[in-house]
Amino acid sequence: MHVIDSHTGGEPTRVILEGGPDLGSGPLAERAAKLATEHRAFYRSVSLEPRGQVAMVCALLVEPVDPECVTGVIYFDAEAVLGMCGHGTIGLAVTLAHMGRIGPGKHKIETPVGVVTVEVLDANTVTVTNVESRRTQADVSVEVEGLGTVTGDVAYGGNWFFLVDPSPVPVVSSNIRQLTDMTVATRAALKAQGIAGENGGEIDHVIFYGPSDSAKVHSRNFVLCPDDAYDRSPCGTGSSARLSCLAAAGRLGAGEEIVQESVIGSSYRLSYIAGPKGGVIPSITGRAYVMAESKLLFDPADPFKHGIEL
């Protein structure tokens, strides 16, 4: 299996160029569902240790349906097939540019939730124009064991999020273990109490926000992903959901730019324009770096060929 690894703001992306399963040629949403239901062993084997690493998101390249797109892509981590991935799209664009498949300028990429646009600004810097994002519920309270009442917004940015501002504890790297436990408990409480996105969409990401040490930064976030790992980047789909919440609350105007910082200090530049369905069209600018190109091997005799599952 031919792969290229990169990281965006510290968050790893593994682009799978060849060697993935045959998912057919239908709509990407159907192919993503097929990957999720019929090829779980495959996607976990690529992302789990010892072949993968904590927090890794993989990008499986597939043929797009839309002929204007340079590629189709299906994202997944060790726990779930994702609708969209912002940091992964930045990493994918930098990887495609590294390979000579795209150059500077704008390009379309097809995902299971719709077509997104990437603009390659230089060898490492990419702006992603995401799918329309929206806040669907404001000031939702959930009872969390050990935390009490936690209040946040439910929003969609390509995945479903519960966004809590301010965080119950400071969003600093020394609190990563505590923040992880708190967000895991919050997500479990949301599920137990029947709080979901539209049409029952599972809220599989939770974000806590706090102030940054820099006056130039809007806020610092801690993002829990479906595999219980935290996002090293500020999270592209989470930033899209955040923009929809700020817009709905009248806290950020169209065209205004802010800087969103992650818990490890990496950052994205964010802005939006009004969307045609009442939400926002987010713009996310970040930097990615190619780290390795390799061929993954799957020895039938390897007891951990499908990854380490505990």
VOVONU-797975 format. One line per field, with one value per residue: x, y, z of N, C-alpha, C in turn; residue number from 1. Coordinates in steps of 0.001 Angstrom, whole numbers. Layout:
n.x c(X,...)
n.y c(Y,...)
n.z c(Z,...)
ca.x c(X,...)
ca.y c(Y,...)
ca.z c(Z,...)
c.x c(X,...)
c.y c(Y,...)
c.z c(Z,...)
num c(NUM,...)
This chain:
n.x c(849,767,1699,1640,2783,1881,1822,-491,-343,647,-1044,-1423,-1688,-2397,-2069,-3542,-2480,-2631,-3816,-5986,-9326,-11771,-14343,-16336,-18146,-20035,-21923,-19934,-20730,-22056,-19960,-18303,-19932,-19897,-17192,-17139,-18851,-18166,-15422,-13975,-11805,-9753,-9523,-8866,-6485,-4695,-4561,-4299,-1843,632,1265,107,-497,-1154,-3903,-3886,-5253,-6543,-6494,-8175,-7700,-9986,-11820,-13404,-16898,-17774,-16583,-15075,-13471,-10249,-9661,-11334,-12023,-11962,-12138,-10826,-10434,-9045,-11371,-13668,-15297,-15106,-17086,-15929,-12736,-10841,-8091,-6987,-7613,-6072,-3556,-3748,-3873,-1335,191,-594,393,3106,3564,3309,859,-1009,-904,-23,-2871,-6500,-8414,-10760,-12058,-13618,-15693,-17338,-19389,-19754,-18498,-15426,-13252,-9828,-7165,-4008,-1481,1251,4088,3477,1223,-2273,-5584,-8740,-11970,-14799,-17666,-21060,-21719,-23355,-25036,-27123,-28351,-28506,-26968,-27288,-27841,-26197,-26005,-23176,-21283,-19293,-18701,-20975,-23435,-23007,-22800,-23393,-23087,-24640,-23372,-22684,-19982,-19159,-18643,-20310,-20542,-20110,-19851,-18173,-17950,-17111,-14336,-14479,-12071,-8751,-7586,-4889,-1691,-750,-3022,-4041,-4630,-6709,-8551,-9103,-10382,-12626,-13937,-14465,-16263,-18280,-19118,-20114,-22236,-23874,-24707,-26018,-28110,-29568,-28959,-28342,-27237,-28875,-31406,-30707,-27942,-24858,-23073,-19831,-17576,-16119,-15599,-13718,-13271,-10937,-9176,-6389,-2828,-1926,-2725,-3432,-4784,-7905,-9076,-8239,-8363,-9500,-9865,-11766,-11590,-13236,-11813,-11003,-8664,-6914,-7147,-4331,-4084,-6026,-8406,-10177,-12900,-14094,-13435,-14959,-17539,-17388,-17214,-19792,-21282,-20319,-21137,-23944,-24471,-23931,-21351,-19253,-18572,-19356,-16585,-14748,-11638,-10245,-7909,-7502,-6381,-4725,-4548,-1880,-670,-527,-1977,-4854,-6071,-9180,-12277,-15487,-18176,-21608,-23831,-25864,-28012,-28567,-26583,-23026,-20260,-17263,-13836,-10633,-7344,-4258,-1115,817,3072,4975,6060,6891,7286,6092,5790,3312,3278,1612,1849,699,1302,1723,812,-327,-1340,-3733,-3670,-3211,-5544,-7233)
n.y c(-1186,2073,5024,8470,10470,13286,16270,18523,21377,19812,17642,14407,13211,10591,9860,7660,6288,4097,706,396,-857,-2077,5,443,2584,4466,7238,9289,9333,6893,5141,5741,4832,2136,1544,1986,1,-2471,-2743,-2441,-3684,-3133,-239,211,-1173,386,2773,2293,1696,-921,148,2545,5648,7424,9608,9731,10529,9153,9425,8240,7977,8239,7729,10646,11610,13982,15530,17848,17799,17259,14981,12385,11799,9865,10136,8790,7749,5753,4940,5730,6350,9399,12330,14618,16266,18804,19455,17272,17739,19978,18804,16839,18433,19667,17368,16423,18542,18259,15898,16756,16711,18719,22307,25682,27682,27337,24397,21710,19306,16256,15134,12877,14490,16509,18815,20422,23295,23855,26124,26399,28089,28277,26028,24864,26075,26284,27157,26139,25995,25201,22928,24160,25281,25021,26194,24307,23972,25963,26754,24274,22109,19564,16847,15848,13260,13810,16361,17890,20200,20871,23235,23935,24486,22880,21992,21833,21070,19613,17404,16395,18459,19304,22228,23916,26788,28916,26594,24092,23762,25229,25575,24258,22774,21241,20253,18263,15501,15649,17234,15490,13333,14721,15604,13172,12083,13980,13620,11000,11453,13118,11294,9390,10904,11470,13597,15006,15637,17035,14923,12810,12743,11621,13075,13171,14556,16740,20005,22105,25463,28101,31057,32470,32917,34890,38089,38368,36161,34566,32509,29538,26054,22772,19726,16874,13862,11194,8824,9099,10474,13616,16498,17700,19874,22942,21914,21569,21061,21447,24110,25208,24641,26224,28816,28989,29101,31464,33305,32961,33859,36509,37374,37509,38930,38507,37979,38955,38189,35740,34246,30950,28896,25846,23353,22739,24914,25383,26960,28222,30421,31956,32616,33657,33500,34354,31595,29913,28556,29610,29136,29224,29684,28380,29492,28243,28539,26993,25325,22653,19842,17573,14424,11770,9137,6010,2370,347,-2788,-5927,-8573,-11835,-13504,-11869,-11118,-8730,-7573,-6368,-4211,-2932,-3783,-2951)
n.z c(0,-1018,509,1639,4201,6155,8216,9671,11345,13390,13474,12227,8834,6674,3427,1218,-1593,-3272,-3120,-1491,-556,-2973,-3601,-5372,-7696,-7048,-5569,-3363,-685,-434,-970,1194,3281,2708,3136,5890,6901,5742,5649,8014,9303,7516,7572,10205,10445,9055,10433,13199,15830,15402,12929,12307,14062,17127,16924,14167,10996,8080,4510,1968,-1377,-4044,-7105,-8291,-8515,-9604,-12424,-12401,-10226,-8766,-7395,-5563,-2089,876,4276,7324,10762,13432,14602,13214,10035,8415,7648,6583,6665,7856,8506,7290,4614,4033,4398,2397,54,112,-128,-2697,-4219,-3650,-5013,-7578,-8783,-8572,-8880,-7815,-6896,-7299,-6586,-6904,-4634,-4023,-1428,935,2001,252,-2294,-1833,-1883,-2496,-2101,-3157,-1772,-1323,-1109,1311,2416,2576,1707,2659,1426,2906,3136,3530,6787,10000,12929,14971,17429,20325,23462,24870,27521,29327,31563,33129,34428,37241,36391,36411,35277,31913,29391,25997,22401,19599,16520,12977,10869,8739,10156,13214,16082,19579,21208,23704,25562,28056,28671,31270,32612,32415,29048,28365,27662,29787,30889,29282,29707,31635,30225,28114,29474,30434,28076,26825,28696,28454,25798,25990,27746,26189,24239,25852,26836,24647,22934,19883,16472,13538,12139,13753,13745,14902,17542,17484,18026,20422,21652,23732,24773,25469,26643,24770,25196,23602,22392,19769,19030,18723,20332,22207,21574,22611,21152,20968,19228,17283,17901,20484,20756,21008,18912,17384,15770,15203,14285,11422,10528,12962,13414,11394,12334,14625,13509,12473,14806,16028,14100,14166,16707,16476,16928,15190,12109,8580,6475,8324,9850,12011,14343,15192,17767,18627,21288,21467,20420,17641,14697,12849,10287,10114,8461,7104,4682,4042,3807,1294,2409,4847,6661,7116,4877,5370,5571,5798,6673,6715,7509,6173,6209,4395,5518,5120,2707,1846,1676,2822,4404,4693,6405,6393,8532,10660,13910,14618,12338,11764,13381,16746,19000,21843)
ca.x c(0,1596,1159,2472,2398,2143,1107,-1046,-372,967,-1998,-965,-2555,-1791,-2766,-3404,-2476,-3047,-3820,-7197,-10358,-12630,-15602,-17254,-18059,-21233,-21704,-18924,-21389,-22307,-18672,-17858,-20728,-19400,-15925,-17425,-19575,-17626,-13955,-13486,-10466,-8803,-9207,-8198,-5119,-3852,-4470,-3896,-490,1958,1479,-326,-86,-2231,-4467,-3757,-6381,-6121,-7231,-8185,-8020,-10912,-12254,-14544,-18052,-17745,-15380,-14292,-12635,-8954,-9722,-12273,-11309,-12725,-11300,-11166,-9445,-9110,-12685,-14819,-15186,-15511,-17706,-14987,-11620,-10190,-6629,-6642,-7706,-4857,-2467,-3925,-3491,128,715,-799,1348,4417,3643,3197,-463,-1666,6,-627,-4197,-7673,-8748,-11902,-11903,-14923,-15744,-18677,-20404,-19842,-17271,-14745,-12228,-8552,-6302,-2603,-850,2669,4347,2969,66,-3482,-6878,-9862,-13344,-15517,-19108,-21822,-21751,-24500,-25401,-28492,-28906,-27692,-27106,-27807,-27244,-26095,-25488,-21982,-20795,-18037,-18609,-22221,-24091,-22135,-23649,-22691,-23850,-24526,-23144,-22169,-18954,-18660,-18900,-21132,-19747,-20649,-18844,-18339,-17155,-15712,-14003,-14508,-10693,-7947,-7172,-3430,-1144,-592,-4330,-4527,-5242,-7973,-9443,-9530,-11372,-13839,-14641,-14986,-17448,-19315,-19666,-20920,-23472,-24703,-25310,-26931,-29258,-30273,-28663,-27711,-27405,-30066,-31678,-30034,-26503,-24105,-22058,-18649,-16497,-16426,-14572,-13702,-12557,-10417,-8394,-4998,-1858,-1647,-3837,-3751,-5505,-9284,-9256,-7499,-9335,-9170,-10826,-11794,-11968,-13964,-10961,-10630,-7425,-7179,-6637,-3157,-4387,-7260,-9526,-10810,-14358,-14478,-13354,-16127,-18667,-17182,-17599,-21253,-21789,-19993,-21997,-25321,-24548,-23606,-20039,-18264,-19222,-18847,-15359,-13800,-10721,-9736,-6925,-7870,-5188,-4947,-4005,-418,-171,-621,-3088,-5493,-6763,-10560,-13278,-16621,-19183,-22934,-24172,-27168,-29062,-28673,-25387,-21840,-19263,-16027,-12523,-9654,-5989,-3270,120,1113,4425,5143,7050,7417,6630,6452,4907,2897,3249,659,2296,-365,1732,1859,-344,-916,-1511,-4943,-3500,-3340,-6868,-7305)
ca.y c(0,3258,6124,9628,11029,14699,16754,19872,21898,18739,16533,13618,12740,9556,9766,6327,6499,2847,-452,342,-1786,-1661,502,710,3899,5232,8491,9130,9018,5454,4453,5919,3919,782,1437,1927,-1206,-3708,-2776,-1912,-4236,-2398,1130,196,-1677,1457,3906,1875,1198,-332,698,3930,6344,8106,10806,9717,10482,8680,9964,7254,8599,7488,8483,11519,11589,15278,15568,19059,17583,16626,13660,12152,11347,9424,10253,7946,7516,4374,4637,6073,6990,10781,13001,15597,16522,20032,19346,16268,18340,20793,17845,16217,19393,19793,16105,16410,19503,17613,14880,17391,16474,20017,23424,26813,28061,26693,23065,21110,17956,15714,14387,12292,15485,17520,19302,21532,23922,24173,27047,26202,29404,27961,24599,24376,26829,25973,27607,25252,26503,24008,22862,25067,24855,25645,25885,23788,24158,26847,26675,22964,21656,18127,16482,15021,12708,14392,17745,18598,20698,21453,23883,24225,24545,21778,22589,20962,21659,18461,16423,16992,18933,19982,23256,24444,28001,28542,25266,23959,23891,25942,24837,24328,21447,20474,19699,17416,14277,16030,17664,14281,12635,15534,15608,11813,11976,14840,12958,9863,11999,13556,10105,8777,11783,11615,14866,14658,16585,16851,13562,11849,12706,11401,14057,12374,15480,17711,21046,23054,26682,28986,32169,32268,33831,35941,38991,38260,34901,34664,31551,28276,24971,21357,19009,15415,13195,9946,7762,9525,11259,15037,17051,18556,21106,23541,21145,22324,20976,22090,25560,25553,24667,27393,29997,29040,29518,32881,34073,32901,34644,37898,37677,37630,39286,37925,38599,39220,37070,35476,33174,29903,28191,24526,23189,22680,26202,25585,27873,28437,31676,31603,33622,33025,34288,33796,30469,30028,27890,30227,28879,29955,28990,28683,29526,27803,28568,26365,24872,21231,19450,16154,13820,10465,8370,4627,1290,-455,-4227,-6654,-9960,-12675,-14133,-10834,-11165,-7400,-7043,-5542,-3173,-3306,-3474,-3241)
ca.z c(0,-1185,1312,1955,5491,6404,9389,9591,12706,14314,13345,11085,7750,5817,2142,629,-3042,-3919,-2234,-683,-1038,-4077,-3048,-6452,-8347,-6749,-4833,-2322,579,-441,-852,2576,4104,2445,3862,7326,7304,5178,5618,9282,9569,6685,7977,11504,10281,8519,11357,14536,16054,15246,11590,12373,15268,17821,16295,12711,10086,6764,3369,893,-2664,-4889,-8281,-7999,-9408,-10268,-13277,-12147,-9045,-9046,-6784,-4478,-906,2037,5471,8466,11805,13909,15166,12383,8725,8648,6514,6051,7579,7418,8507,6295,3284,3890,4195,1081,-985,139,-662,-4152,-4781,-3514,-6061,-8882,-9355,-8652,-8696,-7119,-7372,-6723,-7074,-6233,-4111,-3658,-171,1124,2357,-787,-2934,-1184,-2723,-1870,-2817,-2792,-1738,-1523,-942,2594,2892,1812,2203,2354,1494,3326,2886,4392,8179,10656,14316,14990,18762,21159,24919,25252,28781,29501,32875,32933,35689,37686,35944,36623,34069,30892,28389,24751,21153,18645,15201,11913,10027,7983,11206,14265,17215,20752,21474,25060,25774,28296,29167,32730,33109,31420,27852,28309,27391,31026,31250,28194,30237,32257,29152,27406,30298,30512,26797,26633,29545,27873,24610,26455,28315,25064,23638,26812,27036,23380,22280,18603,15390,12725,11659,14627,13496,16140,17905,17810,18373,21472,21723,24838,24400,26495,26091,24382,25797,22624,22108,18354,18833,19208,21426,22119,21731,22809,20316,21085,17984,17542,18430,21840,20710,20818,17666,17578,15044,15720,13712,10346,10575,14211,13193,10580,13266,15481,12746,12375,16115,16211,13198,14644,17940,16177,17504,14118,10857,7333,5982,9403,10050,13353,14462,16144,18230,19218,22630,21398,19934,16197,14448,11560,10054,9810,8114,6440,3987,4270,2961,633,3187,6150,7453,6682,4063,6088,4939,6791,6121,7589,6891,6316,5811,4071,6423,4694,1653,2155,1255,3968,4150,5535,6475,6951,9778,11686,14816,14721,10974,11771,14383,18152,19523,23268)
c.x c(889,956,2173,1917,2778,1570,661,-1169,-109,62,-1679,-2069,-1774,-2628,-2469,-3576,-2942,-3007,-5041,-8224,-11143,-13988,-16635,-17111,-19288,-20910,-20732,-19547,-21665,-21009,-18115,-18616,-20268,-18068,-16188,-18005,-18919,-16106,-13339,-12066,-9417,-8478,-8577,-6748,-4169,-3595,-4029,-2398,-480,2203,1118,193,-1290,-2605,-4382,-5118,-5848,-7060,-7109,-8609,-8901,-11264,-13441,-15702,-18072,-16465,-14529,-13340,-11343,-8875,-10949,-11480,-12305,-11776,-11768,-10061,-9648,-10508,-13830,-14412,-15828,-16176,-16730,-13872,-10860,-8684,-6183,-6684,-6520,-3663,-2536,-3483,-1981,775,570,149,2764,4636,3611,1844,-1307,-603,-648,-1988,-5283,-7979,-9928,-11595,-13265,-14818,-17133,-19760,-20513,-18484,-16723,-13690,-10978,-7827,-4891,-1904,666,2851,3738,1656,-1124,-4681,-7951,-11160,-14244,-16971,-19826,-21975,-22842,-24580,-26855,-29159,-27946,-27993,-27808,-27089,-27299,-25488,-24367,-21469,-19421,-17860,-19844,-22823,-23068,-23028,-22831,-23649,-23628,-24396,-22512,-21133,-18358,-18693,-19735,-20313,-20638,-19559,-19145,-17390,-17790,-15563,-14091,-13129,-9879,-7512,-5676,-2897,-973,-1900,-4862,-5205,-6618,-8996,-9967,-10611,-12702,-14630,-15187,-16270,-18599,-19948,-20543,-22253,-24415,-25436,-26348,-28213,-29967,-30063,-27842,-27878,-28697,-30167,-30922,-28539,-25712,-23081,-20822,-17419,-16989,-15268,-14793,-12827,-12097,-9619,-6983,-4107,-1564,-2890,-4278,-4601,-6889,-9518,-8379,-8508,-8683,-10254,-10683,-12326,-12629,-13120,-10426,-9269,-7790,-6528,-5473,-3324,-5635,-8535,-10284,-12328,-14882,-14429,-14529,-17375,-18588,-17591,-19115,-21871,-21525,-20880,-23430,-25526,-24252,-22262,-18941,-19004,-18603,-17626,-14354,-12931,-10293,-8696,-7393,-6632,-5584,-4306,-2487,181,-146,-1892,-3599,-5990,-8162,-11374,-14429,-17367,-20524,-23205,-25574,-28317,-29162,-27504,-24228,-20994,-17904,-14798,-11480,-8282,-5024,-2078,351,2491,4459,6284,7668,6620,7056,5450,4588,2790,2335,1007,1186,4,1850,638,-1024,-1113,-2748,-4866,-3655,-4684,-6960,-8742)
c.y c(1243,4414,7253,10248,12505,15046,18187,20408,20851,17531,15724,13252,11714,9437,8406,6466,5267,1738,-547,-618,-1207,-1273,787,2127,4753,6550,8273,8806,7519,4678,4572,4980,2475,549,1240,584,-2512,-3834,-2184,-2408,-3494,-1048,1193,-267,-587,2551,3533,1607,-318,327,2185,4598,7039,9376,10795,9695,10075,9230,8975,7941,7672,8361,9369,11248,12865,15394,16815,18889,16855,15242,13596,11634,10920,9407,9275,7994,6095,3968,4840,6559,8366,11367,13919,15751,17735,19934,18338,16817,19257,19879,17175,17163,19565,18534,16046,17383,18939,16581,15482,17191,17745,21098,24525,27163,27224,25363,22533,19675,17468,14875,13774,13305,16601,17931,20477,22066,24150,25177,26866,27549,29314,26489,24020,24998,26635,26613,26645,26037,25298,24032,23808,24458,25621,25250,25431,23911,25024,26608,25390,22504,20143,17858,15471,14563,13296,15842,18562,19028,21356,21987,24232,24280,23274,22392,21573,21711,20641,17225,17142,17264,19430,20920,23947,25617,28804,27106,25231,24069,24620,25039,25067,22908,20604,19837,18727,16152,14583,16459,16474,13558,13396,15502,14224,11633,12809,14184,11772,10341,12482,12371,9498,9588,12150,12931,14579,15801,16326,15417,12510,11759,12619,12508,13283,13226,16436,18700,21896,24238,27456,30102,31734,33227,35020,36787,38913,37028,35012,33765,30339,27143,23635,20568,17510,14816,11842,8839,8078,10215,12722,15508,17982,19882,21748,22907,21973,22260,21569,23599,26035,25626,25891,28682,30127,29505,31000,33756,34119,33748,36126,38334,37807,37899,38592,38708,38953,37980,36972,34376,32217,29082,26841,24457,23075,23947,26382,26368,27803,29882,31342,32819,32897,34040,33616,32658,30590,29419,28434,29964,29739,29059,29333,28676,29261,27779,28000,25886,23393,20939,17948,15601,12543,9941,6929,3655,449,-1918,-4910,-8141,-10812,-13309,-13145,-10864,-9804,-6749,-6156,-4426,-3717,-2830,-3911,-3078)
c.z c(0,-429,1405,3225,5570,7774,9132,11008,13755,14208,12084,10102,6943,4550,1529,-876,-3801,-2892,-1338,-1265,-2199,-3495,-4134,-6975,-8098,-6076,-3671,-964,687,-303,571,3506,3921,3148,5349,7742,6855,5276,6888,9581,8758,7289,9353,11379,9803,9547,12769,14615,15832,13878,11541,13629,15883,17060,14774,12020,8716,5692,2220,-405,-3494,-6090,-7912,-8957,-10243,-11102,-13068,-10964,-9410,-8427,-5895,-3288,159,3222,6545,9498,12310,14347,14191,11002,8856,7409,5799,7077,7059,7394,7469,4882,3013,3619,2839,-23,-1051,-428,-2181,-4850,-4746,-4626,-7462,-9541,-9421,-8442,-7898,-7724,-6742,-7405,-6272,-5828,-3642,-2389,-20,1466,1320,-1322,-2133,-2149,-1907,-2745,-2293,-2907,-1893,-1202,324,3039,1974,2505,1735,2468,1706,2869,3849,5793,8912,12128,14316,16353,19572,22629,25365,26515,28873,30871,32694,34292,36026,37306,36301,35304,33151,29781,27148,23578,20350,17253,14264,11086,9067,8847,12268,15513,18348,21226,22797,25259,26909,28798,30691,33380,32053,30263,27659,28200,28651,31482,30209,28714,30829,31205,28353,28184,30335,29205,26455,27445,28995,26657,24995,27028,27221,24443,24562,26972,25732,22672,21030,17623,14635,12226,12463,14422,14797,16359,18367,18082,19459,21555,22965,24435,25623,25854,25703,25159,24888,22370,20648,18031,19454,20411,21172,22324,22050,22115,20532,19797,18288,18157,19824,21898,20545,19524,17969,16841,15661,15163,12681,10361,11880,14113,12337,11448,14170,14765,12646,13686,16359,15335,13722,15891,17717,16721,16457,12823,9661,6870,7054,9629,11506,13270,15553,16474,18814,20594,22630,20790,18435,15888,13013,11499,9528,9393,7432,5584,4252,3295,2386,1426,4603,7076,6984,5787,4660,5184,6020,6135,7145,6794,7186,5745,5559,4905,5891,3516,1815,1565,2488,3549,5154,5483,7088,8283,10938,12611,14974,13349,10873,12802,15792,18664,20965,23764)
num c(1,2,3,4,5,6,7,8,9,10,11,12,13,14,15,16,17,18,19,20,21,22,23,24,25,26,27,28,29,30,31,32,33,34,35,36,37,38,39,40,41,42,43,44,45,46,47,48,49,50,51,52,53,54,55,56,57,58,59,60,61,62,63,64,65,66,67,68,69,70,71,72,73,74,75,76,77,78,79,80,81,82,83,84,85,86,87,88,89,90,91,92,93,94,95,96,97,98,99,100,101,102,103,104,105,106,107,108,109,110,111,112,113,114,115,116,117,118,119,120,121,122,123,124,125,126,127,128,129,130,131,132,133,134,135,136,137,138,139,140,141,142,143,144,145,146,147,148,149,150,151,152,153,154,155,156,157,158,159,160,161,162,163,164,165,166,167,168,169,170,171,172,173,174,175,176,177,178,179,180,181,182,183,184,185,186,187,188,189,190,191,192,193,194,195,196,197,198,199,200,201,202,203,204,205,206,207,208,209,210,211,212,213,214,215,216,217,218,219,220,221,222,223,224,225,226,227,228,229,230,231,232,233,234,235,236,237,238,239,240,241,242,243,244,245,246,247,248,249,250,251,252,253,254,255,256,257,258,259,260,261,262,263,264,265,266,267,268,269,270,271,272,273,274,275,276,277,278,279,280,281,282,283,284,285,286,287,288,289,290,291,292,293,294,295,296,297,298,299,300,301,302,303,304,305,306,307,308,309,310)
